[in-house]
């Protein structure tokens, strides 16, 4: 998958939905809240592309082979981090974000550092960016209805990003598992062929097989 495909999809989504004709003439492209919105979109695209690129790299053959030798390391990269807090509480949100960005949780494969790549961590980090964006947007000058419109569109773009990434996340895992199964089946087929080539040297008919006496 091309490195920039996710960014292009999100860019297309924003371009298509962000400023419809009904209010485009009312929005001042030089307004502070427009700049804040653009900066947030760029930041989120960079983060999502980073996740996508690392996910693709992790599932390249050489990296998967090394990771499969230490399944805990592989699972630590892909499994969502656990949190002891109630999922509905603010403490849970903070704790999960910290675990998703914990430098001590980085796993190294072939000299490349990998943080947790689960969809939940992408969602949590985009959510953190979105909360920062919302506060900055509220403090900026401008029409409240325009700012709320932009906020809703950025929120939807983030949701699309996570949904798209989640599909790729699942596909890469399944692809790696199927690829490993394929390799094992090819190995088994080769071994069976070796057995066949050895067995074919033995006669497939036994002389006097129906007699009751020794020969």
C-alpha positions as CSV (number, residue, x, y, z in Angstrom):
1,X,0.0,0.0,0.0
2,X,1.4,3.4,-0.9
3,X,2.8,5.3,2.0
4,X,0.6,8.4,1.5
5,X,-2.7,6.7,0.7
6,X,-4.3,7.3,4.0
7,X,-3.3,11.0,4.0
8,X,-4.7,11.4,0.5
9,X,-8.0,9.8,1.6
10,X,-8.3,12.1,4.6
11,X,-7.3,15.1,2.5
12,X,-10.0,14.2,-0.1
13,X,-12.5,13.8,2.7
14,X,-11.7,17.2,4.2
15,X,-11.7,18.8,0.7
16,X,-15.0,17.3,-0.2
17,X,-16.8,17.9,3.1
18,X,-15.2,20.7,5.1
19,X,-16.5,23.8,3.4
20,X,-19.7,23.3,1.4
21,X,-20.9,26.0,-0.9
22,X,-23.6,27.1,1.6
23,X,-21.0,28.7,4.0
24,X,-17.8,28.8,2.0
25,X,-18.3,32.4,1.1
26,X,-18.9,33.3,4.8
27,X,-15.6,31.7,6.0
28,X,-12.5,33.9,6.1
29,X,-9.6,31.7,5.1
30,X,-7.3,33.9,7.1
31,X,-9.3,33.6,10.3
32,X,-7.4,32.2,13.3
33,X,-9.7,29.3,13.7
34,X,-9.2,28.3,10.0
35,X,-5.4,28.2,10.7
36,X,-5.9,26.2,13.9
37,X,-8.1,23.7,12.0
38,X,-5.6,23.3,9.2
39,X,-2.8,22.7,11.6
40,X,-4.8,20.1,13.5
41,X,-5.7,18.3,10.2
42,X,-2.1,18.2,9.2
43,X,-1.0,17.0,12.6
44,X,-3.5,14.2,12.6
45,X,-2.7,13.1,9.0
46,X,1.0,12.9,10.0
47,X,0.2,10.8,13.0
48,X,-2.2,8.5,11.1
49,X,0.4,8.0,8.3
50,X,3.0,7.2,10.9
51,X,0.8,4.4,12.3
52,X,0.1,3.1,8.8
53,X,3.7,3.1,7.7
54,X,4.9,1.4,10.9
55,X,2.1,-1.2,10.6
56,X,3.1,-1.9,7.0
57,X,6.8,-2.1,8.0
58,X,6.0,-4.5,10.9
59,X,4.4,-6.9,8.5
60,X,7.2,-7.0,5.9
61,X,8.6,-10.5,5.7
62,X,11.9,-9.8,7.4
63,X,10.3,-8.0,10.3
64,X,7.5,-10.5,10.7
65,X,9.9,-13.4,10.8
66,X,12.0,-11.8,13.5
67,X,8.8,-10.7,15.4
68,X,7.4,-14.2,15.2
69,X,10.4,-15.5,17.1
70,X,9.3,-13.4,20.1
71,X,5.5,-13.4,19.9
72,X,5.2,-11.4,23.1
73,X,7.0,-8.6,21.5
74,X,4.8,-8.8,18.4
75,X,1.7,-8.9,20.6
76,X,2.8,-6.0,22.7
77,X,3.0,-3.9,19.6
78,X,-0.4,-4.9,18.3
79,X,-2.5,-5.6,21.4
80,X,-4.2,-2.5,23.0
81,X,-2.7,-1.6,26.3
82,X,-4.8,-2.5,29.3
83,X,-5.9,0.0,31.9
84,X,-7.3,-0.6,35.4
85,X,-9.6,2.5,35.3
86,X,-13.3,2.7,34.4
87,X,-13.6,3.2,30.7
88,X,-16.1,6.0,31.2
89,X,-13.9,8.0,33.5
90,X,-11.4,10.8,32.6
91,X,-8.7,8.8,34.5
92,X,-9.1,6.0,32.0
93,X,-8.6,8.3,29.1
94,X,-5.5,9.8,30.6
95,X,-4.1,6.4,31.7
96,X,-4.7,4.8,28.3
97,X,-3.1,7.8,26.4
98,X,0.0,7.6,28.7
99,X,0.3,3.8,28.0
100,X,0.0,4.5,24.2
101,X,2.8,7.0,24.3
102,X,5.0,5.4,27.0
103,X,8.6,5.5,25.8
104,X,9.4,2.5,28.1
105,X,6.9,0.4,26.1
106,X,8.8,0.8,22.8
107,X,9.8,-2.6,21.2
108,X,12.7,-2.8,18.8
109,X,12.7,-5.1,15.8
110,X,15.7,-5.1,13.5
111,X,16.8,-1.9,15.0
112,X,13.5,-0.1,14.4
113,X,11.5,1.2,17.4
114,X,7.7,0.3,17.4
115,X,5.2,1.8,19.8
116,X,1.8,0.3,20.3
117,X,0.1,0.3,16.9
118,X,-3.4,-0.8,18.0
119,X,-6.4,1.1,16.6
120,X,-7.3,2.1,20.2
121,X,-4.0,3.9,20.5
122,X,-4.5,5.7,17.2
123,X,-7.9,6.7,18.4
124,X,-6.6,7.8,21.8
125,X,-3.9,9.9,20.3
126,X,-6.2,11.5,17.7
127,X,-8.7,12.2,20.5
128,X,-6.0,13.9,22.6
129,X,-5.1,16.1,19.6
130,X,-8.8,16.8,19.1
131,X,-9.3,17.9,22.7
132,X,-6.4,20.3,22.3
133,X,-7.8,21.5,19.1
134,X,-11.2,22.1,20.6
135,X,-9.8,24.2,23.4
136,X,-7.8,26.3,21.0
137,X,-10.8,26.7,18.7
138,X,-13.0,27.9,21.6
139,X,-10.4,30.5,22.5
140,X,-10.0,31.8,19.0
141,X,-12.1,34.7,17.6
142,X,-14.8,34.0,15.0
143,X,-18.4,33.0,14.4
144,X,-19.3,30.2,16.9
145,X,-21.5,28.4,14.4
146,X,-18.6,28.3,11.9
147,X,-16.2,27.0,14.5
148,X,-18.7,24.3,15.6
149,X,-19.2,23.3,12.0
150,X,-15.4,22.9,11.5
151,X,-15.1,21.0,14.8
152,X,-17.8,18.5,13.8
153,X,-16.0,17.9,10.4
154,X,-12.6,17.4,12.0
155,X,-14.2,14.9,14.4
156,X,-15.8,13.0,11.5
157,X,-12.5,13.0,9.6
158,X,-10.7,11.5,12.7
159,X,-13.4,8.8,12.9
160,X,-12.9,8.0,9.2
161,X,-9.1,7.8,9.8
162,X,-9.5,5.3,12.6
163,X,-12.1,3.2,10.7
164,X,-9.8,3.0,7.7
165,X,-6.8,2.2,9.8
166,X,-8.7,-0.5,11.7
167,X,-9.5,-2.3,8.4
168,X,-5.8,-2.3,7.4
169,X,-4.8,-3.3,10.9
170,X,-7.0,-6.4,10.7
171,X,-6.0,-7.2,7.1
172,X,-2.2,-7.0,7.8
173,X,-2.6,-9.4,10.8
174,X,-4.6,-11.9,8.8
175,X,-2.3,-11.6,5.8
176,X,0.7,-12.4,8.0
177,X,-1.0,-15.4,9.6
178,X,-2.1,-16.8,6.2
179,X,1.4,-16.2,4.8
180,X,2.9,-18.1,7.7
181,X,0.4,-21.0,7.2
182,X,1.2,-21.0,3.5
183,X,4.9,-21.4,4.3
184,X,4.2,-24.2,6.7
185,X,2.0,-26.0,4.2
186,X,4.7,-25.6,1.5
187,X,7.3,-27.1,4.0
188,X,5.0,-30.0,4.8
189,X,4.3,-30.6,1.1
190,X,8.1,-30.7,0.5
191,X,8.6,-33.2,3.4
192,X,5.8,-35.4,2.1
193,X,7.4,-35.4,-1.4
194,X,10.7,-36.5,0.2
195,X,8.9,-39.3,2.0
196,X,7.2,-40.4,-1.3
197,X,10.5,-40.4,-3.1
198,X,12.0,-42.6,-0.4
199,X,9.0,-45.0,-0.2
200,X,8.8,-45.5,-4.0
201,X,12.0,-47.5,-3.8
202,X,10.2,-50.2,-1.9
203,X,8.1,-52.8,-3.8
204,X,4.4,-52.0,-3.7
205,X,3.5,-55.7,-4.1
206,X,4.5,-58.5,-1.7
207,X,5.2,-61.9,-3.2
208,X,2.9,-64.7,-2.1
209,X,0.9,-62.2,-0.1
210,X,-2.1,-64.5,0.0
211,X,-0.3,-67.7,1.2
212,X,-0.7,-69.0,4.7
213,X,2.7,-70.6,4.7
214,X,6.2,-69.0,5.1
215,X,8.3,-68.6,2.0
